[in-house]
């Protein structure tokens, strides 16, 4: 199964993002982008790719340990940017980014210790993808529009293991489906 570890923003934060995305979709050229939908809005901490069912219990146990070792922390959506010369448009994060990076590192290490083959480690960049393009796109108008975007801060209280089910129908615009496989509370402050 195709898996990743994530932080999921709360519903009201996703509502604020949905309002912002509605405005972005009115910009010229927006129809050339594949806009992610609300179920796909998350901060990926570690992408595991295809993981055999037999590895999931060990991975889950190690993610639970990583969550217990990490305290709750504050996060908010803030601003935006692009990857790949406009091939991916995202909103970023502000708040306790040091703890977010720590949790991402622990989610990555959990997989390695569980025997899940991982790609070369890259520095973690907190982002939530809102759109993708098949070709290069001048993303400056979108990045500019996202510049002042921000959500209310929330307390991140859990680490989530998510299964990604890729579309298989060939229907244009079909989106992946996401299913939580496991949820582990972070250590409470105090």
N, C-alpha and C positions, 0 to 999 in steps of 0.2 A: 504494500500500500504506500501511496505517496504522502509523506508526512513533513510537518514543520512545527517548531515551537513558536508560540506567539504571545503577545499581549493584545487583548481585545479592549478597545475603548467602550465606555458605557453608552447606552442608547441615546441619551440626550446630547452627548458629544457627537455621535454619529448624525443626529438630527441637524446640528450646526454645520457639519461637513456637507450633508446633503443639500442644504440651502446654498452653500458656497459653490458646490459643483453645478447646481442648476444655473447659476449665473455664468460659470465658465463654459457651459455647453451652448450658450448663446453667442459666444465669440466667433468671429469668422474662422473657418477651417475646422471647427470642433467636430464636424461630421467625419473628418478623416481619422479621428481617434477612436479607439475602443475604450469606452469609459467603464471602469470597474463599478460594480454595484455594491450596495451596503453589506451584503454577506461577505464580500471580499476585502473589507476594510479592516486591516489589522497591522500591527507592527511585527514583522517576522523577526524572530530572534536568531533562529538557526534553521536552515533548510536542509532536510535529511534526504529528500528524494525518495526513491523506491526502497522500502524497508520490509524485509520478510516478517511475516506474522510471528515467527519464533523469536525475533529480536525485540518485539514490542514490550513484553513484560520487564526485561532488563532495562530498556530505555526508560520506561515509565518509572521504575524504582529509582533510577538515577536522576530523573527530572524532579521527582518528589523530594529527593535529598537536596537538589539545587534550590528548589523553592523554599524549603525549610531553612536553608542557610542564608537566604536573602530577605531583608526586611521590606515591608511595604514602602512605597515611594510615590511622590507626586509627579504627574506628567500632564501635559496639555498639547494639543495640536497647535502648530505655529508655522506660518509662512509656507514656502514651497520651493521647488526646484525641479531639475530635470536630470536624467541620465541618458547617455547614448544619443546626444544631439537631438533631443526631442522625442526619442522613442519611448521614454517613460516619464510621466509627469507625477509628482508626488507632493504631499504635504509633510512637513517635518514635525519635530517635537521640541518642547522646551520643558524645563523642570529638572528633576534629578537624573540627568543623562548619564552621570557616572554610574549610578545603580542600574540603569537600563543596560548600559554596556557590560557591567559586571554580570547581570542575569543572562545576557546574550552569550557571553563567554562561558558561563556555567552550562548553558543549554548545549553549546557546541561540545564542550568537554564531556558532558553526559553521554552524548552519542558516541564519541570516540571510545570512551571507557566501556560502552555497551557493545562495541564491535561494529558499529555502523560506519561504513566507509564515508569519509567526509572529504570534500574538495579542500584545496589549499586554503588555509585560514586567511581571511581578509579583515582589515579593521572594520568594526561595526559602524554603519551609518544609519541612524534612526530615520526611517521614512515609511510612509503609508502610501502605496501606489494608488493613484486615482484614475490614471488613463495610460494607455499604451498605443503606440503607432507602429505600423509596419515599415514606414519609411521616415527619413529625417524630416523634421518639422521645425519651423521657427517657433519655439516654445516660449519666447520672451513675453508675448502678451499674457499667456497663462501664468507664468512665473510672476510677472508684475501684478496680475490680479490677485494672486495668492499672498503677495508680500505682506499685506496687513491682516490676513486671516489669522484668527486665533480662537481656540475654544476655551471653555472654562477649565481650570485644572481639576484633575480627579486623582484619587489614590489608587494606584495599581495594587491589587490585592491577590492576584493569582497568575500562575503560569499555565498555559493551555497547550496541549498537544493536539494538533489539528490534522485531519485527513483531508486531502484535496482530491476531488473526483473531477478529472478533466472531461470536457464535453466530448461526446463520441458520435453525436448525431450528424455532424456536418452542417447543422443549421447556422447560417450567419448570425453572429451576435450572441450565440449561446455562451453562457458564462460557466466557469467551474463551480462546483458545489463544495461546501466546506462543512465538515462534521467534527465537532470536538470528540477526541478519543479519550482524553484524560484532562483533569483540572486539579491543580494543587495550590493550596493557599500559601502565600508568602508569610514569613514570620511577622507577626503583629508587632508594631512599635510598642516599646515599654515593657 
